[in-house]
Amino acid sequence: MKPVRKAVFPVGGLGTRFLPATKAIPKEMLPVVDRPLIQYAVDEAREAGIEEMIFVTGRGKSAIEDHFDIAFELEKTMSERGKATDAIEGTRFAPGAVSYVRQQDPIGLGHAVWCARHIVGDEPFAIFLADELMIGQPGCMKQMVEAYEKTGGNIVCSYEVPADQTHKYGVIDPGSDDGRLVEVKGLVEKPEQGSAPSNLMIPGRYILQPDVMRVLEDQGRGAGNEIQLTDAMAQMIGKQPFHALRFTGDRFDCGSKAGFINAQIALALRHDDIADRVRAFIAEL
């Protein structure tokens, strides 16, 4: 069983739900307290032992590359003024540890993942959707990697949502369930209200075998007239081990305005330097 060394970050989306804020700034660069969303995802990947980061970008996403590059003027100025550069240490990669691929046509998550096929090669790999902010101890992907080392095959993260919200997500059709690890019998993308096989949605964290790339090669368009990763994964069920891990931690849907604001408040209350002032302001409101 090969270890999970590579991670794909599909960051080519247009971020239309946050316009005009995202007209010139990638949504993945929107900050939650003091770090952009993409930094949280990368930190989570590093904690899980991921060695190589693969960003699938699009037009207007150069700020992501700049964020993870050397900032010579900034670092030189901070050094001359005697200011520590600890705050930006996590924004740099070792040589060869990061790759960028351009998704020229944003036609779905499955297509974005497929664009990274040559760098992924014949290895299992992780996928991170950065606008799903997952906060846990340990982090979400580390929990998944630990489960993968026992089960092999494919693993998706699962998270329980109210039954009246299942139509918004890809939902798991469950088999055997030990309380933490769930056998995946099927996947349903945005089921009709009241028809979902469970309330376990997939919140943007995956460990997949490279075979999914060969499925995506001929994958037709599905829901939303896009090439859906869910459809490709569904074809692998029954041919390889496929499980879902219930994530122990907090999830914030930062792809929505309300979820983004909720994340700001929740994480601000976990920062000792500002928590008291934020709490007092909330009470005053």
Secondary structure by P-SEA (a helix, b strand, c coil): cccccbbbbbccccccccccccccccccccccccccaaaaaaaaaaaacccbbbbbcccccaaaaaaaccaaaaaaaaaaaccccccccccccccccbbbbbccccccaaaaaaaaccccccccbbbbcccccccccccaaaaaaaaaaacccbbbbbbbccccccccccccccccccccbbbbccccccccccccccccccccccccccccccccccccccccccccaaaaaaaaccccccccccccbbbbccccaaaaaaaaaaaaaaccccaaaaaaaaaac
